[in-house]
């Protein structure tokens, strides 16, 4: 298991390096320059000179890439608050070796993953680390602060949408498989195709019109907001008022994302469940007289969840940049809007930071998904 994870991480690093080269080259060939807007202001000449020297913008593309990569990997601030991070990492290494040798069940991967998740949480809580991602070419400030200042808003939106999609989409797919070709199955299949094929901007605008604008016009009650993450008087509200205000801003954008993911989860879960329900070992379990609920939940669902685990892991990875259109429609102050603005202004320190952050999440979540395969299916081995 440990050698497999190490090998996958090495492959992931190579993939990230190739990704950075491709994206950086495409940005350079997109036309125009990152400092074109600043050149319109004569007072910005000292700033332009400083940025040109810092990022080597007067050098060939390959030299600019090397300069960016060196700056991107340079730690500008690092401090350890106490000894807990070292103790946590040491304990995680020992636990990994012990679990790898002594634990024989298919839960070994999940146990190792849990140990390292706890260790990483302790590490990040007790250290301060900041990479030198430079400053925005458009004067928006330090790239590190700019990006991580919006991660919270994006994760709030993405995790809410993911939660809604999972608690509705997975049970829906299971029920459709169990009641194959029933009226409910046909209705769910039709609805899934409609939502999955409808562009996100149509869903978002439709929800704004129906549940925010028209609903207020018809009833005189403002139920949901169409833009922003909080109201202007948010700081003056009580705790219950702040929760309510956040939910009234959050529901519509989260539902607009969840509807598309929900449709995908339902379709994949239905197809996977049907395949498992017709397998030999399920027929054997039924022949032994096991209750139908036990056959479905204990024996069928476990293996049928494997394709959905892959989808969920990728959704979490793409959560950082996947809500670009939704954040733009609803004025949500997340990374998606920042990404669109940075592309339009060729602000490549910001663009590269976000792209690499998404890539790192994809690599990590793919490894997590592979480990979860071993938890879901005892037949999966990594030796």
C-alpha positions in Angstrom: 0.0 0.0 0.0 2.7 2.5 1.0 4.8 1.8 -2.1 1.6 2.1 -4.3 0.8 5.5 -2.7 4.4 6.7 -3.2 4.4 5.6 -6.8 1.1 7.4 -7.5 2.3 10.6 -5.9 5.5 10.6 -8.0 3.4 10.1 -11.1 1.2 13.0 -9.8 4.2 15.3 -9.5 5.3 14.6 -13.1 1.7 15.3 -14.2 1.7 18.6 -12.3 4.9 19.6 -13.9 3.6 18.9 -17.4 0.4 20.7 -16.6 2.2 23.8 -15.5 4.3 23.9 -18.7 1.3 23.6 -20.9 -0.8 26.2 -19.1 2.1 28.6 -18.9 2.8 28.3 -22.6 -0.8 28.8 -23.5 -1.0 31.9 -21.4 2.1 33.3 -23.1 0.7 32.6 -26.6 -2.8 34.0 -25.8 -1.9 37.5 -27.1 -1.1 40.7 -25.4 0.9 41.0 -22.2 0.2 40.9 -18.5 1.4 44.5 -18.0 -0.5 46.1 -20.9 -3.1 47.8 -18.7 -0.5 49.1 -16.3 1.4 50.7 -19.2 -1.6 53.0 -19.9 -0.7 54.8 -16.6 2.6 56.7 -16.8 2.8 56.6 -13.0 3.1 52.8 -13.0 6.5 52.7 -14.7 8.4 51.9 -11.5 6.0 49.1 -10.7 6.2 47.8 -14.3 10.0 47.7 -14.1 9.9 46.0 -10.7 7.5 43.2 -12.0 9.5 42.8 -15.2 12.7 42.2 -13.2 10.9 39.9 -10.7 9.3 37.7 -13.2 11.8 38.0 -16.1 9.1 39.3 -18.4 11.7 40.5 -20.9 13.2 37.0 -21.1 12.3 34.1 -23.4 9.3 32.0 -22.4 11.4 29.1 -21.0 13.3 31.5 -18.8 10.0 33.1 -17.6 8.7 29.6 -16.8 11.8 28.7 -14.8 11.5 32.0 -12.9 7.8 31.4 -12.1 8.5 27.8 -11.0 11.4 28.8 -8.7 9.2 31.5 -7.1 6.2 29.3 -6.9 8.1 26.6 -4.9 9.9 29.1 -2.7 8.7 29.3 0.9 8.6 32.9 2.0 7.3 32.3 5.5 7.7 29.2 7.6 7.4 28.8 11.4 6.6 25.9 13.7 4.6 26.9 16.8 5.4 23.8 18.9 6.7 20.2 18.6 3.3 18.7 17.8 3.8 18.6 14.0 6.9 16.5 14.3 5.3 14.2 16.8 2.2 13.8 14.6 4.3 13.0 11.5 6.5 10.5 13.4 3.4 8.8 14.9 1.8 8.6 11.4 4.9 6.9 10.0 5.0 4.4 12.8 1.3 3.7 12.5 1.6 3.3 8.8 4.3 0.6 9.2 2.4 -1.2 12.0 -0.9 -1.2 10.2 0.8 -2.3 6.9 2.3 -5.3 8.7 -0.3 -6.3 11.2 -3.7 -5.3 9.7 -4.9 -7.8 7.1 -8.4 -6.6 6.4 -9.5 -4.4 3.5 -10.0 -1.6 6.0 -6.2 -1.1 6.2 -6.2 1.6 3.5 -9.0 3.5 5.3 -7.1 3.3 8.6 -3.9 4.6 7.1 -5.7 7.4 5.3 -7.4 8.4 8.6 -4.1 8.4 10.5 -2.5 10.7 7.9 -5.6 12.9 7.7 -5.4 13.5 11.5 -1.6 14.0 11.3 -1.9 16.6 8.5 -4.6 18.5 10.4 -2.3 18.7 13.5 0.6 19.8 11.2 -1.4 22.6 9.4 -2.9 23.9 12.7 0.5 24.2 14.4 2.6 25.6 11.6 2.6 28.8 9.5 3.6 28.3 5.9 3.4 30.7 3.0 4.8 30.3 -0.5 6.1 33.1 -2.7 3.5 33.1 -5.4 4.3 36.8 -6.1 1.8 39.7 -6.5 -1.0 40.2 -8.9 -0.1 42.0 -12.1 -3.3 44.0 -11.8 -2.5 45.4 -8.3 -4.9 43.1 -6.4 -2.2 42.2 -3.9 -0.3 39.1 -2.8 -1.4 36.1 -4.9 -1.2 33.7 -1.9 -3.5 35.9 0.2 -5.7 36.6 -2.8 -6.3 32.9 -3.6 -6.7 31.6 0.0 -8.8 34.5 0.9 -11.5 33.1 -1.4 -11.0 29.4 -0.9 -13.4 29.4 2.1 -16.2 30.9 0.1 -15.7 28.4 -2.8 -15.5 25.4 -0.4 -18.7 26.6 1.4 -20.5 26.6 -1.9 -19.0 23.4 -3.3 -19.4 21.3 -0.2 -23.0 22.4 0.2 -23.7 21.4 -3.4 -21.9 18.1 -3.0 -23.9 17.3 0.2 -27.2 18.0 -1.6 -26.2 15.9 -4.6 -25.1 12.9 -2.5 -28.0 12.7 -0.2 -30.5 12.9 -3.1 -28.6 11.5 -6.1 -27.3 8.2 -4.6 -30.5 7.1 -2.9 -32.4 8.1 -6.1 -30.1 5.9 -8.2 -30.4 3.0 -5.8 -34.2 3.2 -5.8 -34.4 3.4 -9.6 -32.3 0.3 -9.9 -34.4 -1.6 -7.4 -37.6 -0.5 -9.2 -36.2 -0.8 -12.7 -38.6 0.3 -15.5 -41.2 1.5 -13.0 -42.9 4.9 -13.5 -40.6 6.4 -10.9 -37.6 5.0 -12.7 -38.7 6.5 -16.0 -39.5 9.8 -14.4 -36.1 9.9 -12.6 -34.2 8.9 -15.8 -36.0 11.7 -17.8 -35.3 14.3 -15.1 -31.6 13.2 -14.8 -31.1 13.6 -18.6 -32.8 17.0 -18.6 -30.7 18.4 -15.7 -27.5 16.8 -16.9 -27.9 18.3 -20.4 -29.0 21.8 -19.3 -26.3 24.4 -19.2 -25.5 25.6 -15.7 -26.2 29.3 -16.6 -29.8 28.4 -17.6 -30.4 26.5 -14.4 -28.9 29.4 -12.3 -30.8 32.2 -14.0 -34.0 30.1 -13.9 -33.7 29.6 -10.2 -33.0 33.3 -9.7 -36.1 34.3 -11.7 -38.5 31.8 -10.1 -37.4 31.5 -6.5 -36.0 35.0 -5.9 -37.5 37.6 -8.2 -40.9 36.1 -9.2 -41.5 34.6 -5.7 -41.0 38.0 -4.1 -43.3 39.6 -6.6 -46.0 37.0 -6.1 -45.9 36.8 -2.3 -44.2 40.0 -1.2 -41.7 37.9 0.8 -38.0 37.9 -0.1 -37.1 34.3 0.4 -33.7 34.1 -1.4 -31.0 36.5 -2.6 -29.7 36.5 -6.1 -26.2 37.8 -5.5 -23.5 37.9 -2.9 -22.6 35.7 0.1 -23.9 37.9 2.9 -26.1 41.0 3.4 -24.6 44.4 4.1 -25.9 44.3 7.7 -24.5 40.8 8.3 -22.2 41.9 11.2 -25.1 43.4 13.1 -27.3 40.2 13.0 -27.6 37.7 15.8 -26.1 34.2 15.5 -29.4 32.8 14.2 -29.8 35.8 11.9 -26.3 35.2 10.4 -27.0 31.6 9.8 -30.3 32.4 8.1 -28.8 35.2 6.0 -26.0 32.9 4.8 -28.5 30.1 3.9 -30.7 32.6 1.9 -27.6 33.5 -0.1 -26.3 30.0 -0.4 -29.3 27.9 -1.3 -29.8 29.0 -5.0 -26.2 28.7 -6.2 -25.7 25.4 -4.3 -28.9 23.9 -5.8 -27.9 25.0 -9.3 -24.6 23.1 -9.0 -26.2 20.2 -7.1 -28.8 19.5 -9.8 -26.2 18.7 -12.4 -24.1 16.6 -10.1 -27.2 14.9 -8.7 -28.2 13.8 -12.1 -24.8 12.3 -12.8 -24.7 10.5 -9.4 -28.2 9.1 -10.0 -27.4 7.8 -13.5 -24.0 6.2 -12.5 -25.5 4.7 -9.2 -28.4 3.2 -11.1 -26.2 1.6 -13.8 -23.7 0.3 -11.3 -26.4 -1.0 -9.0 -28.1 -2.8 -11.9 -24.9 -4.5 -12.8 -24.3 -5.7 -9.3 -27.9 -6.8 -8.8 -27.5 -9.3 -11.7 -24.2 -10.7 -10.5 -23.8 -14.3 -9.3 -23.0 -13.6 -5.7 -26.2 -11.6 -5.3 -28.2 -14.5 -6.7 -26.4 -16.8 -4.1 -27.3 -14.4 -1.3 -30.9 -14.3 -2.4 -31.0 -18.1 -2.7 -29.8 -18.4 0.9 -32.9 -16.6 2.0 -31.3 -13.4 3.2 -33.7 -10.4 3.7 -34.0 -8.2 0.6 -32.9 -5.1 2.5 -29.7 -6.9 3.7 -28.9 -8.1 0.2 -29.2 -4.7 -1.2 -27.5 -2.6 1.6 -24.8 -5.0 2.8 -23.9 -6.9 -0.4 -24.9 -4.9 -3.4 -24.5 -1.3 -2.4 -20.9 -1.6 -1.3 -19.6 -2.7 -4.7 -22.1 -0.4 -6.6 -20.6 2.6 -4.9 -17.2 2.3 -6.5 -18.0 4.3 -9.7 -19.6 7.0 -7.5 -16.5 7.3 -5.3 -14.5 8.2 -8.5 -17.1 10.9 -9.4 -17.2 12.3 -5.9 -13.4 12.4 -5.6 -13.1 14.3 -8.9 -15.9 16.7 -7.9 -14.1 17.6 -4.8 -10.9 18.2 -6.8 -12.7 20.4 -9.3 -14.6 22.2 -6.6 -12.0 24.9 -6.5 -12.5 26.0 -10.1 -15.6 24.1 -11.1 -18.1 26.7 -9.9 -16.8 29.4 -12.2 -20.0 30.1 -14.1 -22.2 29.8 -11.0 -20.0 32.2 -8.9 -20.2 34.7 -11.8 -24.0 34.4 -12.1 -24.7 34.7 -8.4 -21.9 37.2 -7.6 -20.3 34.7 -5.2 -16.9 35.9 -4.0 -15.0 32.7 -4.6 -12.0 31.5 -6.7 -14.2 31.0 -9.8 -14.7 34.7 -10.3 -11.1 35.4 -9.5 -10.0 32.9 -12.1 -12.2 34.4 -14.8 -10.9 37.9 -14.0 -7.3 36.8 -14.0 -7.6 35.1 -17.4 -9.2 38.2 -18.9 -6.3 40.3 -17.7 -3.5 37.7 -18.4 -2.6 37.9 -14.7 -0.7 34.7 -15.0 0.6 34.5 -11.4 -3.0 34.2 -10.2 -4.1 31.9 -13.1 -1.1 29.6 -12.5 -1.7 29.5 -8.8 -5.3 28.5 -9.2 -4.6 25.9 -12.0 -1.9 24.3 -9.9 -4.1 24.2 -6.8 -6.8 22.4 -8.8 -4.1 20.0 -10.2 -2.8 19.2 -6.7 -6.3 18.5 -5.5 -6.9 16.1 -8.4 -3.7 14.2 -7.6 -4.6 13.9 -3.9 -8.2 13.0 -4.5 -7.3 10.3 -7.0 -5.0 8.7 -4.5 -7.8 8.9 -1.9 -10.2 7.3 -4.3 -7.8 4.5 -5.0 -7.5 3.8 -1.3 -11.3 3.9 -0.9 -11.6 1.3 -3.6 -9.9 -1.2 -1.3 -12.3 -0.3 1.5 -15.4 -0.7 -0.8 -14.2 -3.9 -2.5 -12.0 -6.5 -0.7 -10.9 -7.9 -4.0 -8.9 -4.7 -4.7 -5.2 -5.2 -3.9 -2.2 -2.9 -4.2 0.6 -5.4 -3.9 
